[in-house]
Each structure stands twice: as structure tokens, then as C-alpha cells.
């Protein structure tokens, strides 16, 4: 079973303003057997998925349609090839592949706001603890902070479970995508099994998505150094305040400011920077977006 001959019947295109054009080519195949496969016809005409248009190299075959018994003849078939610009994540034509496992990862960015605990404020460009004029810490306040969410979508032959376990809830150990260490966090990695039929070959793969989240102030806890106790010569003591009614010192009902080393602060409390997530090399795990 084979294609005896073929000829290109027509070419036409559709290009709506503001949209990508669609080019079509029609072929009539003469067959030596009505049971000749579509793969043989596609191969004979040279219009496999992903092949470029003979005039417009950026346009690739994205759709193939076959009409058997063309004009009532069992020995003729009409093959229609549609060409479009690659739309798989807007990747460059040279990077697009009909094989899903050879396509590059697709990156998407989205900014969003989030309410986070308010522990400090800016006095000009200086970061200071958020306290009242008596250096008592305000509790329960929140502030809006801009965050950037990045979703990386890529195809893999198997779900990368080891990478997902190792990277989830980890922060960047060094500068990444313009952010300092500990400002990016991997929120999670998910995957879905998919199948594609490419030139009569079924391909099974996993569509994997990794979600990263950037926070302006970072993912470390920024805690005001306050407490009911303090250290004096290595000994823990209870913080005391003077009771104005009787002139005696009593245990403080509110946390007092500490200096970052356990001693009582003479002014505002220090801000403690505490990293609570493991660090990984984000460049090794996720790479960088295409330029």
C-alpha cells in the first residue's frame, strides 16, 4: 500500500487583524490501495506535524485533516495541512517541537498582594521596629506586601517526585531572578499525565508545574526582640517595672524590649531575623526563564 502520486491542489490563508495567520495547503493523493494509511500520505506530501511552510518558514504544521474517497473515488484522498505560528508558551519557532518532551519550559509571572505581620516601619530609608513612643511593641498588626508568583510548566517523561520532595517549602540560598537569598520560596510541584498523538505515534508524558513565590521582605521571620524575661550576666531574670502607686517594682505585664543579645534594650527592641525554611540552589532546580 503506497501513494502512487500526489499534487498540491490549492493554497490559501486567513489572517485576522490582531491574530496569528493560518495558512492552508491542500493535496490530492492517488493511491494504489484504498487502505493506504494516513501516515503514508502525510509522508509522501512532506507535511508532518511541525514541518515548516515552504514560503513562510515561521509557520509550522499544527493540524492535518484527511478526507478519504475524495470526489467519490476510493483511490483518491484529500489531505489538508494547516500552518500556524507556534503558540506553546509563545516559544521561538526554532525551539518548538511536535514532540511534547522536546518543548522548552514555559514561564508565567503574576504579581499579587498579601497581608503579612507588621513588625517594623521605615523612617526614611531606615528600618525600625514598630513600637509606640514607650518602645512597647504593637501586636496583631498586618501590612500589605507585593509578591510575585512564577509558574514554570514543562513536560517530563516521568513525574520528578524526588525533586518535588526536595524543593517544596525551600527558599533560595543565593540570589535568584533579581531577589536576594531567602526571598523566593517553592510553594509546590504538581504533575498531570497527558497523551499526544504526533505523526501517528502516541506519546505519554507528565505535564509538570512548579510554583515559586517571591516576597519583598523575604521568607525569614522578622521578629521584634521582646519578652517578659531578660539575661543579666548569663542569668535569666524577670523584667520589672515601677508601680507608681506604691513605688515598688513589679513584674511587667507587657513584654519589654531586648537588645538582640538577651539584655534589656535602652530604646526600641532589636529585630531578630530567623530563617525557618531549608535553602536550595534555585538555579539548579528550576533554571532561569528564556531571554
N, C-alpha and C positions, 0 to 999 in steps of 0.2 A: 504494500500500500504506500503510495507516494503521490506527490504533486507533480503532474506532468509539466505544467506551465502555469505562469501567473502574470497578470498585468495590473498596473495601477490604473484604477478606473477614474478616480477624481481626488482633488484636494480642496478643502475649504477650511475656513476658520471663523471663530466667533470671538470678538474682543469688546466687551462692555467696559465703558469708561470707569476707571477706578478699580477694575478687577483684572485678574490674570487672564490672558487669552487662552483659548482652547483651539488646537489645530487638529484636523481630521484627515486621514488618508484612507481611501477605500481600494481594496484589492479583490480581483476575481481570480479564483484558483480553479484550474482544471485538474480533475482527479482521475487516477486510474482505477480507483475503487471507492464506492460511496462510504466505506467505513474508514477512510483515511482520517487520522487523528488531527485534532486542532493543533497539537504540538508540531506536527509536520508542516502544516500550513503556515503557522507563525514563523517557524524556522526558515521556510522557503522564501517568505516575503521579507525576512530580516527585521521584524518589528516586535521583538521580545520586550517584556517589561523592563523599563529603564533605558532602552536604546534611544539615542537622540534623533531628532528630526533632521532630514538631510539638508535643509536650508537654515533652520533655526536650532543651533546646537544646544541652546539652553533649555529647549523644550524636550521633555522626555516622555516616553510612552507610559501612561498611567492606567489606561483602560483599553481592553480588547473585547470586541463583540464579533460573534460569528453567526452567520445566517446560512444554514445548510439548505440544500435543494434550491439554490438561487435561480430565480425565474423558472421554477418548476423542474429543473434538471438535477437529478441525484448525483451527477458527476461535476457539478459546479457549486462553489461556495463563495459567499461574500464575507470578507474579513475587513473590519473597520478598526483602525488604530487611532486612539485619542492621545494627543500630546498636551501636557501641562507643565508649568513651572513646578519644581519640587516644593512641596508645602509641608514636609515633615519637619516641623520646627523651624521653618524658614532657613534651612541649611543651604550652603552653597551647592550649585549644581555638581561641582566636582566631588562633593562629599556624599551626595545622595546615592543610595543603593537600593535596588529592588529587594535585596536580601535584608530583612529587618535586623539581623545580627551584625551587619556591617554598617549600619547607620550610626552617625555620631550622637552623643547625648544631647538632649535639648534642655536649655536652661530658661527658667522664667523667674522674674523678680516682681515682688509686690511689697509696697510699704504699708504699714498699718500702725495704729496707736494701741497702747496698752497701759493699764493702770498698774503702777508699781509702788512699793512703800517709799515714802518720802523721809529720807534720813539726813539730807543736807540741802543747802541752798548756795547760790552764787552771790558773792559780794564783789561785784565787778567780774574779774576772772578768777577770783579765789574761791575755792570750795570750802564751806564752813558747815559745822553741824547745825541742824535745825533745832534750836532751843529758844526758850524765852529769855528775857533780859536777866533772869536769875540763873541762867545756864541749866534750867530743868528741861529735859527732853520732851518734845511733843510726841504723843503716841497715837497710832492709828491713822495718821495722815497718808494720803496717796498722791501721786503725781502722774500725769500722762507722759509717756515716753515713746518716741518713734522707734519702730522696729522694722527690719527688712526681712521678708521671708523669701527664701530661694528654694525652688523645687527643681530638682535635677531628674529628668526622665531618660532612661536608657534601656536598651534591650540586652538581655543576657541569656545564655543557653541554660543556666540554672540559677535558682534564687541564691544570692550570696548571703546565706544565713550567718556565716562566721563574721563577715563584715558588719552585718546588721547588729549582731550582738555586741561586737567590739566598739562600734561607733555611736550607738544610740545613747543619748544623755551624756555625751562627752563634749568638751569645749576645745577650741583651737589652742594648741600650745605655743604657737608663734603667729606672727602677722599673717592675715589671710583676707583677700578681697578688700583691702583697704582698712581692715579692722585690726586693732591690736590684739594681743593674746587675751583669751578668755572672753571675747566679745561675740563669738559665733558658737552656737550650740546645735548639735544634731538632734532634732526632735523625733526622728524615727525613719525607718526604711521599710517600705511595703512593696509587694510584688503581685502581679496577676498573670496567670498563664494565658497565652494567646496563640492563635494559629493563623498562618497566612499561606495562601496558595500562590506561589510565584513560578510562572512558566511551567505549570503542571506538576510542581514539586511542593509538597506540604512541608512547612517549616514550623516547628514548635519552639516557642521561646517564652521568656519571662519579661514582662514589662515592669521594670523596677523604678520606684520613685523614692528619692531621698529628700527630706525636708530639713533645711537649715534655717536657723533664726538668729538674726543679728540684733543685739541690744546695745544702745548707745553707751550706757554706763557699765556694760559688761554683765557677766553672769555670776560674778563673785558677790557674796553678801557684803554690803557696806553697812556695818553695824555701829551705832554710837556706843562708845565705851562707857557704860553707866552700870551701876549696881548698888546693892544695899551694903556690900562689904568692900573693903579695900585692903591692900597689903602695906604693912609698915615693918620694914626690916625683915621681910620674908614671912611675917606673921599676919594672918588674916584677922582683921578687926571689923567690928560693926560700925557703919557710918552713923555719926551722931550729929544732931543739930540742936541749937539752943532754943529752949522753950522760953519765950519772952515773958510768960505769965509768972513763972516761978524762978527764972534764971538758971534752971538746970538743963543739962544736956540729955536728950532722949534719943532713942533710935529713930533714924529718919524714916518717915512714912513714904518717901519717894526715892527712887534711885538717884545717886549722886554721880557727878562727873568724875571720870577717871582719866589718867593721862596716857593710856596705851600700854603702861607697864605695871598696872595694878595699883599705883598710888593715886591719891585724890588729886584732881586737877584744880589749879587755881582759877581756871576760867572754864571755857566750854570743853565738853568731852572730846577725846580723840575719836577718829573714825577707824574702826577695825575692818580690814579687808580680808575676807575669808573665802578661799576657793573651796567649793563643795562638790565639783564635778571633775572626773578624770580628764586629763589632757591627751589629745592625739594630734598627729600631723594631718590637718585637713587637706593639704595639697596632695598627699599620698593617697588618701582615701577617696577624695572627690574630684581632684584635679582643679582646673580653672575654666571659666567659660571661654568659648571661642572668640577670637577677636575679629 
